[in-house]
Amino acid sequence: MGKTSTHCLVYANLIIEGREYGFHVFMVQLRDENHRPLPGVEPGEVGPKYGDNGTETGFLRLFNVHIPRNWMLMKNQQVLEDGSYVKEDKNSKAQYGTMLSIRAGLVMGAGYRLAQGVTIAVRYSCVRHQGFTNTQGESNRANPEHPIIHYQNQQYRLFKQLSLAYAFVFTGKSISDKFQKTMGDLATGDTSDLPEMHATSAGLKALCTFEGASGLEECRKCCGGHGVLLASGVSQMTLDYTTYCTAEGDRIILELQSARYLIKMITEARSGATVHGMADYLNEAGKIKIGEVDPSVYLQYRADTDEDFKDLKLLSSLFRNRALVFCVETADRLNSLIKDGLSYDDAWNSCAVDLVKCSRVHCYYVILQNFVSQINAIEDMKVKRILICLCQLYALINIMEDLGSFELTHKQKGLVRSVINQLLKEVRVDCVPLVDAFEFPVSTF
Ligand SMILES: Cc1cc2nc3c(=O)[nH]c(=O)nc-3n(C[C@H](O)[C@H](O)[C@H](O)COP(=O)(O)OP(=O)(O)OC[C@H]3O[C@@H](n4cnc5c(N)ncnc54)[C@H](O)[C@@H]3O)c2cc1C
């Protein structure tokens, strides 16, 4: 827009005689036939950015710019010549389609971009040698050295990112499929899936881009000094990708949007309505009432062997119940603050840190569900076996890094750690084929 575009689409609030009709889309001509900005139009380029400088990012200021009435995109709603506003109920929400499709693409993109970084770091870790194989002998220097992938910490850091990359790609695929269905429904006037799709895609965009960016940074660090060099490929990739945490919506704002939906669903479930879709576990919110059932009982499990903690059903219920209990407790706190006299906005802001966590634990559950359902569809048993390991690793590392949200006994916490260590060894054997399976050509790095 800063330098090249002749026209753009502006998303803006439609106001007719002081009445607001919400955001609509308007085509605006920016430049004349000599490529000079039209009167009142001030386009520009934002200047050098932290990353992603290959993509030009423009800004635009408009002063009293007039456009023809029919340059508003009017397929589903119109402003007539007499200034009256007409909206077709059937397609009243269709303008959300672009936003949802971009979010679905960003979830998938987070997975693929992270996979690129992991590919570089895993392959590098298999050829980079550091540390002697026998540090206890008298002449260490005569011993060969280990490839750095041998080290447990290197495995933990990299295989965590590898599991996230697969998890995000699977989730992106599933969200894209759901998006196609939602768009089909919208075309027939059925908007019932839209609120959930809107809320979950907001939370997933926020979480996956954030995890993708921090995961890439971890991959970069895993390459040591070479990760600092632009020649590694992973350093510039990390900088470029970080901009995605902000573009298309700041993380916190999107997570608060997602949380608003979850809290609303709890209220609806408690008043007897049925919650459908990925948040259907909130139907149990009606059973958990302050003072009647201690929510933490939902977080206790009878699991006392390694095998128990490899069971994807058990892991799914741990994630599901963490989301249920956290959302219910936050909703209860919000309601009690309002009851105590706080305004809704002040009460909301007093719970905001927990509200974003509601979105995150909901999304981690959604991601695990998608991971498991994609695995269930795999027929090749060898592929299935290793992807099950990655899925277990995704879930168990997530649990270990958020132990405070589960009522696990001391012994169970030890089992979580020990199963992670077993899985790292199993994934180590197949880590190169697992990154090569993404089939990135060398020229893309
Ligand atoms: C590379 C790039 C490309 C972009 N491309 C486009 C584009 O094509 N089209 C377009 O329209 N926009 C574009 N944007 C703009 C982008 O959508 C916004 O920058 C983004 O949504 C954040 O808004 P902001 O910059 O106003 O930040 P702010 O809203 O000012 O946020 C600053 C900080 O305040 C916090 N904050 C703000 N409000 C709240 C609140 N209510 N509660 C809690 N915390 C809050 C945020 O979490 C954040 O930490 C682009 C941005 C970037 C970086």
The ligand as an SDF file (V2000), in Angstrom:
LIG
                    3D

 53 58  0  0  0  0  0  0  0  0999 V2000
    3.7800   -6.4400   10.4980 C   0  0  0  0  0  0  0  0  0  0  0  0
    2.3980   -5.9360   10.7650 C   0  0  0  0  0  0  0  0  0  0  0  0
    1.4560   -5.9420    9.7530 C   0  0  0  0  0  0  0  0  0  0  0  0
    0.1690   -5.4590    9.9780 C   0  0  0  0  0  0  0  0  0  0  0  0
   -0.7240   -5.4660    8.9530 N   0  0  0  0  0  0  0  0  0  0  0  0
   -1.9560   -4.9400    9.1320 C   0  0  0  0  0  0  0  0  0  0  0  0
   -2.9020   -4.8840    8.0670 C   0  0  0  0  0  0  0  0  0  0  0  0
   -2.6250   -5.3540    6.9680 O   0  0  0  0  0  0  0  0  0  0  0  0
   -4.1040   -4.3210    8.2880 N   0  0  0  0  0  0  0  0  0  0  0  0
   -4.4330   -3.8130    9.5060 C   0  0  0  0  0  0  0  0  0  0  0  0
   -5.5460   -3.3130    9.6710 O   0  0  0  0  0  0  0  0  0  0  0  0
   -3.5670   -3.8590   10.5420 N   0  0  0  0  0  0  0  0  0  0  0  0
   -2.3440   -4.3980   10.3830 C   0  0  0  0  0  0  0  0  0  0  0  0
   -1.4560   -4.4370   11.4410 N   0  0  0  0  0  0  0  0  0  0  0  0
   -1.8580   -3.8570   12.7220 C   0  0  0  0  0  0  0  0  0  0  0  0
   -2.0920   -4.9150   13.7900 C   0  0  0  0  0  0  0  0  0  0  0  0
   -3.3170   -5.5760   13.5910 O   0  0  0  0  0  0  0  0  0  0  0  0
   -2.0370   -4.2240   15.1600 C   0  0  0  0  0  0  0  0  0  0  0  0
   -0.7340   -3.7040   15.3290 O   0  0  0  0  0  0  0  0  0  0  0  0
   -2.3550   -5.1980   16.2770 C   0  0  0  0  0  0  0  0  0  0  0  0
   -3.6980   -5.6190   16.2290 O   0  0  0  0  0  0  0  0  0  0  0  0
   -2.0940   -4.5710   17.6500 C   0  0  0  0  0  0  0  0  0  0  0  0
   -2.7690   -3.3560   17.7790 O   0  0  0  0  0  0  0  0  0  0  0  0
   -1.9830   -2.0480   18.2380 P   0  0  0  0  0  0  0  0  0  0  0  0
   -0.7440   -1.9240   17.4460 O   0  0  0  0  0  0  0  0  0  0  0  0
   -2.9660   -0.9400   18.2130 O   0  0  0  0  0  0  0  0  0  0  0  0
   -1.5260   -2.3780   19.7330 O   0  0  0  0  0  0  0  0  0  0  0  0
   -2.2360   -1.9090   21.0580 P   0  0  0  0  0  0  0  0  0  0  0  0
   -3.6920   -2.2390   20.9930 O   0  0  0  0  0  0  0  0  0  0  0  0
   -1.8570   -0.5060   21.3640 O   0  0  0  0  0  0  0  0  0  0  0  0
   -1.5530   -2.9010   22.0940 O   0  0  0  0  0  0  0  0  0  0  0  0
   -0.3650   -2.5770   22.8310 C   0  0  0  0  0  0  0  0  0  0  0  0
   -0.3320   -3.4230   24.0980 C   0  0  0  0  0  0  0  0  0  0  0  0
   -1.4330   -3.0780   24.9430 O   0  0  0  0  0  0  0  0  0  0  0  0
   -2.1840   -4.2280   25.2880 C   0  0  0  0  0  0  0  0  0  0  0  0
   -3.6180   -3.8930   25.2590 N   0  0  0  0  0  0  0  0  0  0  0  0
   -4.2590   -3.0550   24.4130 C   0  0  0  0  0  0  0  0  0  0  0  0
   -5.5710   -3.0270   24.6770 N   0  0  0  0  0  0  0  0  0  0  0  0
   -5.7740   -3.8690   25.7010 C   0  0  0  0  0  0  0  0  0  0  0  0
   -6.9510   -4.3050   26.4160 C   0  0  0  0  0  0  0  0  0  0  0  0
   -8.1710   -3.8650   26.1040 N   0  0  0  0  0  0  0  0  0  0  0  0
   -6.7940   -5.2130   27.3950 N   0  0  0  0  0  0  0  0  0  0  0  0
   -5.5650   -5.6810   27.6950 C   0  0  0  0  0  0  0  0  0  0  0  0
   -4.4330   -5.3200   27.0570 N   0  0  0  0  0  0  0  0  0  0  0  0
   -4.5330   -4.4270   26.0780 C   0  0  0  0  0  0  0  0  0  0  0  0
   -1.8660   -5.2630   24.2070 C   0  0  0  0  0  0  0  0  0  0  0  0
   -1.9500   -6.5760   24.7250 O   0  0  0  0  0  0  0  0  0  0  0  0
   -0.4320   -4.9190   23.8340 C   0  0  0  0  0  0  0  0  0  0  0  0
    0.4330   -5.5970   24.7110 O   0  0  0  0  0  0  0  0  0  0  0  0
   -0.1760   -4.9450   11.2470 C   0  0  0  0  0  0  0  0  0  0  0  0
    0.7700   -4.9620   12.2760 C   0  0  0  0  0  0  0  0  0  0  0  0
    2.0420   -5.4600   12.0470 C   0  0  0  0  0  0  0  0  0  0  0  0
    3.0380   -5.4820   13.1820 C   0  0  0  0  0  0  0  0  0  0  0  0
  1  2  1  0
  2  3  1  0
  2 52  2  0
  3  4  2  0
  4  5  1  0
  4 50  1  0
  5  6  2  0
  6  7  1  0
  6 13  1  0
  7  8  2  0
  7  9  1  0
  9 10  1  0
 10 11  2  0
 10 12  1  0
 12 13  2  0
 13 14  1  0
 14 15  1  0
 14 50  1  0
 15 16  1  0
 16 17  1  0
 16 18  1  0
 18 19  1  0
 18 20  1  0
 20 21  1  0
 20 22  1  0
 22 23  1  0
 23 24  1  0
 24 25  2  0
 24 26  1  0
 24 27  1  0
 27 28  1  0
 28 29  2  0
 28 30  1  0
 28 31  1  0
 31 32  1  0
 32 33  1  0
 33 34  1  0
 33 48  1  0
 34 35  1  0
 35 36  1  0
 35 46  1  0
 36 37  1  0
 36 45  1  0
 37 38  2  0
 38 39  1  0
 39 40  1  0
 39 45  2  0
 40 41  1  0
 40 42  2  0
 42 43  1  0
 43 44  2  0
 44 45  1  0
 46 47  1  0
 46 48  1  0
 48 49  1  0
 50 51  2  0
 51 52  1  0
 52 53  1  0
M  END
$$$$
